[in-house]
């Protein structure tokens, strides 16, 4: 943490999505990582499905346009 690796990986995923023609990304987020995803531009979209561990993870989204 704090070395920029997660940010690099996230930006890479955004680039791959754009190159593939995607205009939006959505993902289920680990609740403890919400601050990171918000810093990367993600926004809360909705609650996800109940996980095998009995919790509901938020779904985050980001426009790639």
PyMOL commands that set and color helices and strands:
alter all, ss='L'
color gray80, all
select helices_A, chain A and resi 5-19+31-39
alter helices_A, ss='H'
color red, helices_A
select strands_A, chain A and resi 24-28+43-50+56-63
alter strands_A, ss='S'
color yellow, strands_A
deselect
rebuild
show_as cartoon
